[in-house]
């Protein structure tokens, strides 16, 4: 990771902390439950 990206990420995280927020995005992301119980997906990620 280059230094500029590193500093941008630190600034973003400090802004989130200052806002007393836990979120990095505007909206909540959802993951299908199949990602956690699919044998096929498990084999692909191994």
mmJSON file of the N, C-alpha and C atoms, coordinates in Angstrom:
{"data_MODEL":{"atom_site":{
"group_PDB":["ATOM","ATOM","ATOM","ATOM","ATOM","ATOM","ATOM","ATOM","ATOM","ATOM","ATOM","ATOM","ATOM","ATOM","ATOM","ATOM","ATOM","ATOM","ATOM","ATOM","ATOM","ATOM","ATOM","ATOM","ATOM","ATOM","ATOM","ATOM","ATOM","ATOM","ATOM","ATOM","ATOM","ATOM","ATOM","ATOM","ATOM","ATOM","ATOM","ATOM","ATOM","ATOM","ATOM","ATOM","ATOM","ATOM","ATOM","ATOM","ATOM","ATOM","ATOM","ATOM","ATOM","ATOM","ATOM","ATOM","ATOM","ATOM","ATOM","ATOM","ATOM","ATOM","ATOM","ATOM","ATOM","ATOM","ATOM","ATOM","ATOM","ATOM","ATOM","ATOM","ATOM","ATOM","ATOM","ATOM","ATOM","ATOM","ATOM","ATOM","ATOM","ATOM","ATOM","ATOM","ATOM","ATOM","ATOM","ATOM","ATOM","ATOM","ATOM","ATOM","ATOM","ATOM","ATOM","ATOM","ATOM","ATOM","ATOM","ATOM","ATOM","ATOM","ATOM","ATOM","ATOM","ATOM","ATOM","ATOM","ATOM","ATOM","ATOM","ATOM","ATOM","ATOM","ATOM","ATOM","ATOM","ATOM","ATOM","ATOM","ATOM","ATOM","ATOM","ATOM","ATOM","ATOM","ATOM","ATOM","ATOM","ATOM","ATOM","ATOM","ATOM","ATOM","ATOM","ATOM","ATOM","ATOM"],
"id":[1,2,3,4,5,6,7,8,9,10,11,12,13,14,15,16,17,18,19,20,21,22,23,24,25,26,27,28,29,30,31,32,33,34,35,36,37,38,39,40,41,42,43,44,45,46,47,48,49,50,51,52,53,54,55,56,57,58,59,60,61,62,63,64,65,66,67,68,69,70,71,72,73,74,75,76,77,78,79,80,81,82,83,84,85,86,87,88,89,90,91,92,93,94,95,96,97,98,99,100,101,102,103,104,105,106,107,108,109,110,111,112,113,114,115,116,117,118,119,120,121,122,123,124,125,126,127,128,129,130,131,132,133,134,135,136,137,138],
"type_symbol":["N","C","C","N","C","C","N","C","C","N","C","C","N","C","C","N","C","C","N","C","C","N","C","C","N","C","C","N","C","C","N","C","C","N","C","C","N","C","C","N","C","C","N","C","C","N","C","C","N","C","C","N","C","C","N","C","C","N","C","C","N","C","C","N","C","C","N","C","C","N","C","C","N","C","C","N","C","C","N","C","C","N","C","C","N","C","C","N","C","C","N","C","C","N","C","C","N","C","C","N","C","C","N","C","C","N","C","C","N","C","C","N","C","C","N","C","C","N","C","C","N","C","C","N","C","C","N","C","C","N","C","C","N","C","C","N","C","C"],
"label_atom_id":["N","CA","C","N","CA","C","N","CA","C","N","CA","C","N","CA","C","N","CA","C","N","CA","C","N","CA","C","N","CA","C","N","CA","C","N","CA","C","N","CA","C","N","CA","C","N","CA","C","N","CA","C","N","CA","C","N","CA","C","N","CA","C","N","CA","C","N","CA","C","N","CA","C","N","CA","C","N","CA","C","N","CA","C","N","CA","C","N","CA","C","N","CA","C","N","CA","C","N","CA","C","N","CA","C","N","CA","C","N","CA","C","N","CA","C","N","CA","C","N","CA","C","N","CA","C","N","CA","C","N","CA","C","N","CA","C","N","CA","C","N","CA","C","N","CA","C","N","CA","C","N","CA","C","N","CA","C","N","CA","C"],
"label_alt_id":[null,null,null,null,null,null,null,null,null,null,null,null,null,null,null,null,null,null,null,null,null,null,null,null,null,null,null,null,null,null,null,null,null,null,null,null,null,null,null,null,null,null,null,null,null,null,null,null,null,null,null,null,null,null,null,null,null,null,null,null,null,null,null,null,null,null,null,null,null,null,null,null,null,null,null,null,null,null,null,null,null,null,null,null,null,null,null,null,null,null,null,null,null,null,null,null,null,null,null,null,null,null,null,null,null,null,null,null,null,null,null,null,null,null,null,null,null,null,null,null,null,null,null,null,null,null,null,null,null,null,null,null,null,null,null,null,null,null],
"label_comp_id":["UNK","UNK","UNK","UNK","UNK","UNK","UNK","UNK","UNK","UNK","UNK","UNK","UNK","UNK","UNK","UNK","UNK","UNK","UNK","UNK","UNK","UNK","UNK","UNK","UNK","UNK","UNK","UNK","UNK","UNK","UNK","UNK","UNK","UNK","UNK","UNK","UNK","UNK","UNK","UNK","UNK","UNK","UNK","UNK","UNK","UNK","UNK","UNK","UNK","UNK","UNK","UNK","UNK","UNK","UNK","UNK","UNK","UNK","UNK","UNK","UNK","UNK","UNK","UNK","UNK","UNK","UNK","UNK","UNK","UNK","UNK","UNK","UNK","UNK","UNK","UNK","UNK","UNK","UNK","UNK","UNK","UNK","UNK","UNK","UNK","UNK","UNK","UNK","UNK","UNK","UNK","UNK","UNK","UNK","UNK","UNK","UNK","UNK","UNK","UNK","UNK","UNK","UNK","UNK","UNK","UNK","UNK","UNK","UNK","UNK","UNK","UNK","UNK","UNK","UNK","UNK","UNK","UNK","UNK","UNK","UNK","UNK","UNK","UNK","UNK","UNK","UNK","UNK","UNK","UNK","UNK","UNK","UNK","UNK","UNK","UNK","UNK","UNK"],
"label_asym_id":["A","A","A","A","A","A","A","A","A","A","A","A","A","A","A","A","A","A","A","A","A","A","A","A","A","A","A","A","A","A","A","A","A","A","A","A","A","A","A","A","A","A","A","A","A","A","A","A","A","A","A","A","A","A","A","A","A","A","A","A","A","A","A","A","A","A","A","A","A","A","A","A","A","A","A","A","A","A","A","A","A","A","A","A","A","A","A","A","A","A","A","A","A","A","A","A","A","A","A","A","A","A","A","A","A","A","A","A","A","A","A","A","A","A","A","A","A","A","A","A","A","A","A","A","A","A","A","A","A","A","A","A","A","A","A","A","A","A"],
"label_entity_id":["1","1","1","1","1","1","1","1","1","1","1","1","1","1","1","1","1","1","1","1","1","1","1","1","1","1","1","1","1","1","1","1","1","1","1","1","1","1","1","1","1","1","1","1","1","1","1","1","1","1","1","1","1","1","1","1","1","1","1","1","1","1","1","1","1","1","1","1","1","1","1","1","1","1","1","1","1","1","1","1","1","1","1","1","1","1","1","1","1","1","1","1","1","1","1","1","1","1","1","1","1","1","1","1","1","1","1","1","1","1","1","1","1","1","1","1","1","1","1","1","1","1","1","1","1","1","1","1","1","1","1","1","1","1","1","1","1","1"],
"label_seq_id":[1,1,1,2,2,2,3,3,3,4,4,4,5,5,5,6,6,6,7,7,7,8,8,8,9,9,9,10,10,10,11,11,11,12,12,12,13,13,13,14,14,14,15,15,15,16,16,16,17,17,17,18,18,18,19,19,19,20,20,20,21,21,21,22,22,22,23,23,23,24,24,24,25,25,25,26,26,26,27,27,27,28,28,28,29,29,29,30,30,30,31,31,31,32,32,32,33,33,33,34,34,34,35,35,35,36,36,36,37,37,37,38,38,38,39,39,39,40,40,40,41,41,41,42,42,42,43,43,43,44,44,44,45,45,45,46,46,46],
"pdbx_PDB_ins_code":[null,null,null,null,null,null,null,null,null,null,null,null,null,null,null,null,null,null,null,null,null,null,null,null,null,null,null,null,null,null,null,null,null,null,null,null,null,null,null,null,null,null,null,null,null,null,null,null,null,null,null,null,null,null,null,null,null,null,null,null,null,null,null,null,null,null,null,null,null,null,null,null,null,null,null,null,null,null,null,null,null,null,null,null,null,null,null,null,null,null,null,null,null,null,null,null,null,null,null,null,null,null,null,null,null,null,null,null,null,null,null,null,null,null,null,null,null,null,null,null,null,null,null,null,null,null,null,null,null,null,null,null,null,null,null,null,null,null],
"Cartn_x":[0.862,0.0,0.905,0.578,1.398,1.015,1.885,1.721,0.483,0.202,-0.957,-2.263,-2.391,-3.589,-3.71,-2.59,-2.567,-3.081,-2.603,-3.03,-4.509,-4.993,-6.409,-7.293,-6.889,-7.648,-7.652,-6.532,-6.449,-7.371,-7.35,-8.247,-9.709,-10.063,-11.446,-11.871,-11.004,-11.324,-11.417,-10.56,-10.627,-11.916,-12.355,-13.631,-14.799,-14.765,-15.83,-15.837,-14.664,-14.58,-15.093,-14.731,-15.169,-16.686,-17.291,-18.75,-19.445,-18.653,-19.169,-20.035,-19.531,-20.231,-19.424,-20.105,-19.433,-19.417,-19.93,-20.173,-19.201,-18.763,-17.878,-18.656,-19.856,-20.687,-21.969,-22.627,-23.91,-25.018,-24.94,-25.999,-25.451,-26.338,-25.968,-25.826,-24.748,-24.547,-25.109,-25.695,-26.269,-25.593,-25.314,-24.738,-25.742,-25.985,-26.923,-26.437,-27.353,-27.004,-26.336,-26.636,-26.023,-24.494,-23.962,-22.507,-21.898,-22.692,-22.178,-22.509,-23.418,-23.829,-23.651,-23.131,-22.985,-21.672,-21.781,-20.594,-19.772,-20.472,-19.778,-18.953,-19.537,-18.802,-17.62,-17.856,-16.781,-15.586,-15.865,-14.788,-14.064,-14.821,-14.198,-13.28,-13.629,-12.855,-11.725,-11.648,-10.579,-9.229],
"Cartn_y":[-1.173,0.0,1.232,2.149,3.36,4.314,5.209,6.113,7.004,7.491,8.363,7.632,6.409,5.601,5.348,5.023,4.776,5.999,7.175,8.397,8.703,8.443,8.657,7.737,6.482,5.53,5.93,6.374,6.828,8.018,8.973,10.144,9.72,8.787,8.317,7.649,6.817,6.139,7.123,8.121,9.124,9.951,10.227,10.932,10.087,8.8,7.894,7.861,7.784,7.766,9.083,10.195,11.505,11.651,11.012,11.062,10.042,9.286,8.218,7.237,6.864,5.931,4.647,3.569,2.29,1.912,2.784,2.42,3.086,2.31,2.834,3.253,2.715,3.007,3.701,4.293,4.95,3.94,2.795,1.793,0.496,-0.289,-1.592,-2.586,-3.345,-4.381,-5.695,-6.446,-7.737,-8.846,-9.938,-11.112,-12.249,-12.909,-14.033,-15.138,-15.748,-16.815,-17.985,-18.144,-19.228,-19.135,-17.94,-17.778,-18.49,-18.735,-19.335,-20.811,-21.323,-22.721,-23.538,-22.937,-23.628,-24.418,-25.718,-26.562,-26.157,-25.817,-25.399,-24.137,-23.164,-21.921,-22.19,-23.063,-23.427,-24.002,-24.879,-25.478,-24.429,-23.456,-22.406,-21.509,-21.297,-20.373,-21.051,-22.359,-23.082,-22.801],
"Cartn_z":[0.0,0.0,0.0,-0.866,-0.915,0.23,0.54,1.68,1.546,0.345,0.125,0.439,-0.037,0.254,1.749,2.36,3.801,4.578,4.216,4.905,4.663,3.463,3.155,3.991,4.122,4.933,6.406,6.894,8.289,8.504,7.589,7.703,7.702,6.818,6.744,8.054,8.596,9.856,11.027,11.039,12.099,11.999,10.777,10.586,11.094,10.811,11.28,12.805,13.399,14.859,15.449,14.854,15.342,15.264,14.261,14.092,14.995,15.771,16.64,15.858,14.707,13.827,13.724,13.347,13.133,11.66,10.804,9.423,8.459,7.475,6.439,5.196,5.025,3.856,4.271,3.293,3.527,3.787,3.129,3.23,3.821,4.366,4.916,3.774,3.774,2.767,3.288,2.42,2.799,1.993,2.67,2.015,2.093,0.966,0.978,1.913,2.624,3.556,2.837,1.546,0.774,0.776,0.937,0.981,2.185,3.196,4.427,4.558,3.757,3.903,2.633,1.579,0.303,0.261,0.07,-0.049,-1.279,-2.369,-3.599,-3.343,-2.681,-2.394,-1.446,-0.477,0.445,-0.329,-1.264,-2.046,-2.898,-3.444,-4.242,-3.413,-2.168,-1.321,-0.563,-0.641,0.068,-0.464],
"occupancy":[1.0,1.0,1.0,1.0,1.0,1.0,1.0,1.0,1.0,1.0,1.0,1.0,1.0,1.0,1.0,1.0,1.0,1.0,1.0,1.0,1.0,1.0,1.0,1.0,1.0,1.0,1.0,1.0,1.0,1.0,1.0,1.0,1.0,1.0,1.0,1.0,1.0,1.0,1.0,1.0,1.0,1.0,1.0,1.0,1.0,1.0,1.0,1.0,1.0,1.0,1.0,1.0,1.0,1.0,1.0,1.0,1.0,1.0,1.0,1.0,1.0,1.0,1.0,1.0,1.0,1.0,1.0,1.0,1.0,1.0,1.0,1.0,1.0,1.0,1.0,1.0,1.0,1.0,1.0,1.0,1.0,1.0,1.0,1.0,1.0,1.0,1.0,1.0,1.0,1.0,1.0,1.0,1.0,1.0,1.0,1.0,1.0,1.0,1.0,1.0,1.0,1.0,1.0,1.0,1.0,1.0,1.0,1.0,1.0,1.0,1.0,1.0,1.0,1.0,1.0,1.0,1.0,1.0,1.0,1.0,1.0,1.0,1.0,1.0,1.0,1.0,1.0,1.0,1.0,1.0,1.0,1.0,1.0,1.0,1.0,1.0,1.0,1.0],
"B_iso_or_equiv":[0.0,0.0,0.0,0.0,0.0,0.0,0.0,0.0,0.0,0.0,0.0,0.0,0.0,0.0,0.0,0.0,0.0,0.0,0.0,0.0,0.0,0.0,0.0,0.0,0.0,0.0,0.0,0.0,0.0,0.0,0.0,0.0,0.0,0.0,0.0,0.0,0.0,0.0,0.0,0.0,0.0,0.0,0.0,0.0,0.0,0.0,0.0,0.0,0.0,0.0,0.0,0.0,0.0,0.0,0.0,0.0,0.0,0.0,0.0,0.0,0.0,0.0,0.0,0.0,0.0,0.0,0.0,0.0,0.0,0.0,0.0,0.0,0.0,0.0,0.0,0.0,0.0,0.0,0.0,0.0,0.0,0.0,0.0,0.0,0.0,0.0,0.0,0.0,0.0,0.0,0.0,0.0,0.0,0.0,0.0,0.0,0.0,0.0,0.0,0.0,0.0,0.0,0.0,0.0,0.0,0.0,0.0,0.0,0.0,0.0,0.0,0.0,0.0,0.0,0.0,0.0,0.0,0.0,0.0,0.0,0.0,0.0,0.0,0.0,0.0,0.0,0.0,0.0,0.0,0.0,0.0,0.0,0.0,0.0,0.0,0.0,0.0,0.0],
"pdbx_formal_charge":[null,null,null,null,null,null,null,null,null,null,null,null,null,null,null,null,null,null,null,null,null,null,null,null,null,null,null,null,null,null,null,null,null,null,null,null,null,null,null,null,null,null,null,null,null,null,null,null,null,null,null,null,null,null,null,null,null,null,null,null,null,null,null,null,null,null,null,null,null,null,null,null,null,null,null,null,null,null,null,null,null,null,null,null,null,null,null,null,null,null,null,null,null,null,null,null,null,null,null,null,null,null,null,null,null,null,null,null,null,null,null,null,null,null,null,null,null,null,null,null,null,null,null,null,null,null,null,null,null,null,null,null,null,null,null,null,null,null],
"auth_seq_id":[1,1,1,2,2,2,3,3,3,4,4,4,5,5,5,6,6,6,7,7,7,8,8,8,9,9,9,10,10,10,11,11,11,12,12,12,13,13,13,14,14,14,15,15,15,16,16,16,17,17,17,18,18,18,19,19,19,20,20,20,21,21,21,22,22,22,23,23,23,24,24,24,25,25,25,26,26,26,27,27,27,28,28,28,29,29,29,30,30,30,31,31,31,32,32,32,33,33,33,34,34,34,35,35,35,36,36,36,37,37,37,38,38,38,39,39,39,40,40,40,41,41,41,42,42,42,43,43,43,44,44,44,45,45,45,46,46,46],
"auth_comp_id":["UNK","UNK","UNK","UNK","UNK","UNK","UNK","UNK","UNK","UNK","UNK","UNK","UNK","UNK","UNK","UNK","UNK","UNK","UNK","UNK","UNK","UNK","UNK","UNK","UNK","UNK","UNK","UNK","UNK","UNK","UNK","UNK","UNK","UNK","UNK","UNK","UNK","UNK","UNK","UNK","UNK","UNK","UNK","UNK","UNK","UNK","UNK","UNK","UNK","UNK","UNK","UNK","UNK","UNK","UNK","UNK","UNK","UNK","UNK","UNK","UNK","UNK","UNK","UNK","UNK","UNK","UNK","UNK","UNK","UNK","UNK","UNK","UNK","UNK","UNK","UNK","UNK","UNK","UNK","UNK","UNK","UNK","UNK","UNK","UNK","UNK","UNK","UNK","UNK","UNK","UNK","UNK","UNK","UNK","UNK","UNK","UNK","UNK","UNK","UNK","UNK","UNK","UNK","UNK","UNK","UNK","UNK","UNK","UNK","UNK","UNK","UNK","UNK","UNK","UNK","UNK","UNK","UNK","UNK","UNK","UNK","UNK","UNK","UNK","UNK","UNK","UNK","UNK","UNK","UNK","UNK","UNK","UNK","UNK","UNK","UNK","UNK","UNK"],
"auth_asym_id":["A","A","A","A","A","A","A","A","A","A","A","A","A","A","A","A","A","A","A","A","A","A","A","A","A","A","A","A","A","A","A","A","A","A","A","A","A","A","A","A","A","A","A","A","A","A","A","A","A","A","A","A","A","A","A","A","A","A","A","A","A","A","A","A","A","A","A","A","A","A","A","A","A","A","A","A","A","A","A","A","A","A","A","A","A","A","A","A","A","A","A","A","A","A","A","A","A","A","A","A","A","A","A","A","A","A","A","A","A","A","A","A","A","A","A","A","A","A","A","A","A","A","A","A","A","A","A","A","A","A","A","A","A","A","A","A","A","A"],
"auth_atom_id":["N","CA","C","N","CA","C","N","CA","C","N","CA","C","N","CA","C","N","CA","C","N","CA","C","N","CA","C","N","CA","C","N","CA","C","N","CA","C","N","CA","C","N","CA","C","N","CA","C","N","CA","C","N","CA","C","N","CA","C","N","CA","C","N","CA","C","N","CA","C","N","CA","C","N","CA","C","N","CA","C","N","CA","C","N","CA","C","N","CA","C","N","CA","C","N","CA","C","N","CA","C","N","CA","C","N","CA","C","N","CA","C","N","CA","C","N","CA","C","N","CA","C","N","CA","C","N","CA","C","N","CA","C","N","CA","C","N","CA","C","N","CA","C","N","CA","C","N","CA","C","N","CA","C","N","CA","C","N","CA","C"],
"pdbx_PDB_model_num":[1,1,1,1,1,1,1,1,1,1,1,1,1,1,1,1,1,1,1,1,1,1,1,1,1,1,1,1,1,1,1,1,1,1,1,1,1,1,1,1,1,1,1,1,1,1,1,1,1,1,1,1,1,1,1,1,1,1,1,1,1,1,1,1,1,1,1,1,1,1,1,1,1,1,1,1,1,1,1,1,1,1,1,1,1,1,1,1,1,1,1,1,1,1,1,1,1,1,1,1,1,1,1,1,1,1,1,1,1,1,1,1,1,1,1,1,1,1,1,1,1,1,1,1,1,1,1,1,1,1,1,1,1,1,1,1,1,1]
}}}
